């Protein structure tokens, strides 16, 4: 005859068995099946992602300031209303030396363009001045310490590296390698979606920005 203590033990064991069974069923329903792939997290929309400003990226504004070798102040912190050609170069770079006359010519011929040279090398300013005596440039030249590069520009991966900056201050194009007037003119024309941007800068030039000859 089963005692009260025995019946209580049997009842307790029954409760434990039922609890184990319920737990096993719940685990089977919530745990991933063998071979199943875990669901990927929901993608983050572009509007929800935190914006990341890439240094020197197309469309960014390189708000840098520098002092040219002639003492003039180069301030790109605000839109200039003109196209800017910023050329990273070095005195030891043969292609850089060859393109100096081209850049100087382009700067003279285009009233809607300002050319700036940035000597990107670890050398004394006196050496750069001496170099420019032999290879004169008619546009401003500033010295940039490679260990303290200008804010707003990525460290050049090769020289020469040239940036074309639109009148609104944003980078329109970056070119690695030698450039000439034709290449620069084509870049500006390609990025001049609205020709009215530069139409009012100088009245005595034709649509492509070249200076018109003075009347006799």
WOVEN-V101806 format. One record per pair of residues at least 4 apart in sequence whose ideal C-beta (glycine too) atoms are under 7 Angstrom apart, sorted by the first residue. I is the first residue (numbers start at 1). J is the second residue. D is the distance in Angstrom with one decimal. If there is no record, write none. Layout:
BEGIN
i->[I:I]
j->[J:J]
d->[D:D]
END
This chain:
BEGIN
i->[2:2:4:5:6:7:8:9:10:11:12:13:14:15:16:17:18:19:20:21:22:23:24:25:26:27:32:32:44:44:53:54:55:55:55:56:56:56:56:56:56:56:57:58:59:59:60:60:61:61:62:62:62:62:63:63:63:64:64:64:64:64:65:65:65:66:66:66:67:67:67:68:68:68:68:68:69:69:69:69:69:69:70:72:74:74:74:76:78:79:79:79:80:80:80:80:81:81:82:82:82:82:82:83:83:83:83:83:83:83:84:84:84:85:85:85:85:85:85:86:86:86:86:86:87:87:87:87:87:87:87:88:88:88:88:88:88:89:89:89:89:89:89:89:90:90:90:90:90:91:91:91:91:91:91:93:93:93:94:95:95:95:96:96:97:98:99:99:99:99:99:100:100:100:101:102:102:102:103:103:103:104:104:104:104:105:105:106:106:106:106:106:107:107:107:107:108:109:109:110:110:111:111:111:111:111:112:112:112:112:113:115:116:116:117:117:117:118:118:119:119:119:119:120:120:120:120:121:122:122:123:123:125:125:126:127:128:128:129:131:132:132:132:137:144:144:149:149:156:157:158:160:160:161:161:162:162:163:163:164:164:164:164:164:165:165:165:165:166:166:166:167:167:172:173:173:175:179:179:181:182:183:184:185:185:186:187:188:188:189:192:192:195:195:198:204:205:205:205:205:206:206]
j->[6:7:8:9:10:11:12:13:14:15:16:17:18:19:20:21:22:23:24:25:26:27:28:29:30:31:36:38:48:49:60:60:152:153:154:60:62:152:153:154:171:174:171:171:170:171:170:171:169:170:76:152:153:171:76:77:152:76:150:151:152:153:74:75:77:74:142:150:71:73:142:72:74:140:141:142:125:128:129:141:142:143:140:140:116:140:142:169:169:167:168:169:84:114:167:169:167:201:112:113:114:167:201:112:113:164:165:166:167:188:114:116:165:103:113:115:162:164:184:116:118:162:163:165:103:115:116:117:118:160:162:118:120:156:159:160:161:93:96:117:119:120:159:160:96:119:120:121:159:119:121:123:127:128:131:97:159:160:98:99:160:178:159:160:135:178:103:160:178:179:180:104:135:137:105:106:180:181:107:115:139:108:137:138:139:109:181:110:113:115:181:184:113:115:138:139:138:210:211:209:210:201:202:205:209:211:198:201:202:209:209:139:139:140:137:139:141:142:144:128:141:143:144:144:146:156:159:146:145:146:127:128:129:143:130:131:132:143:133:135:136:137:141:141:149:150:153:155:161:176:176:177:178:174:176:175:179:171:174:172:173:184:187:188:169:170:171:172:170:172:191:197:198:191:187:191:179:183:184:185:186:187:188:189:208:190:191:192:209:208:197:198:199:207:209:212:209:210:211:212:210:212]
d->[4.6:5.6:6.4:6.5:6.4:6.3:6.3:6.4:6.4:6.7:6.6:6.4:6.4:6.3:6.4:6.4:6.4:6.3:6.3:6.5:6.3:6.3:6.4:6.6:6.3:5.4:4.4:6.4:5.2:5.2:6.3:6.6:6.7:6.9:5.0:6.7:6.8:7.0:4.8:3.4:6.9:6.9:7.0:5.5:5.4:6.5:6.7:5.6:4.8:5.5:6.1:2.9:5.3:6.4:6.1:4.3:5.5:5.3:4.2:5.3:4.7:6.8:6.5:5.0:6.2:4.6:4.3:6.3:6.9:6.0:6.4:4.6:5.8:4.0:6.1:4.8:6.7:6.8:6.2:5.1:6.7:6.9:6.6:5.8:6.1:6.2:5.9:6.9:6.8:6.4:5.0:3.9:6.2:7.0:6.6:6.8:5.1:6.5:5.6:6.5:5.6:5.6:6.1:5.7:4.6:6.8:6.9:6.6:6.2:5.4:5.4:6.6:3.9:7.0:6.1:4.6:6.4:6.0:6.0:5.1:6.4:6.9:4.4:6.4:6.0:6.8:7.0:5.0:6.7:6.0:4.8:5.1:4.7:4.7:6.1:6.2:4.4:5.8:3.6:5.9:6.3:6.8:5.9:4.9:6.0:6.4:5.8:4.2:5.4:6.9:6.5:6.9:7.0:6.4:4.5:6.8:4.6:6.3:6.6:6.4:6.0:4.4:5.8:4.6:5.9:6.5:5.9:6.3:5.0:6.0:6.8:6.3:5.6:5.3:6.2:6.3:4.5:5.7:6.2:5.1:6.5:6.5:5.5:4.4:6.2:6.1:6.0:6.0:6.7:6.4:4.3:5.6:6.5:3.9:6.2:4.6:6.4:6.0:6.1:5.1:6.6:6.9:4.2:5.4:6.9:5.6:4.6:5.1:6.4:4.4:6.8:4.1:6.4:5.4:5.9:6.1:4.4:5.6:4.8:5.1:6.1:4.9:6.5:4.9:6.0:6.1:6.7:6.6:6.9:5.5:4.9:6.5:6.3:5.3:6.4:6.4:6.4:5.8:6.9:6.1:5.9:6.2:6.5:5.8:6.2:5.8:6.5:5.4:4.1:6.8:5.1:6.9:6.3:6.8:5.2:4.7:5.1:5.7:5.4:4.8:4.4:6.9:4.9:6.5:6.6:6.9:5.7:6.5:5.3:4.6:6.2:5.3:6.3:4.1:5.1:6.6:5.5:4.8:5.8:6.0:6.3:6.5:6.5:6.2:6.9:6.1:6.4:6.0:6.9:6.6:6.4:6.8:5.8:6.5:6.3:4.9:5.9:6.0:5.5:5.5:5.7:5.9]
END
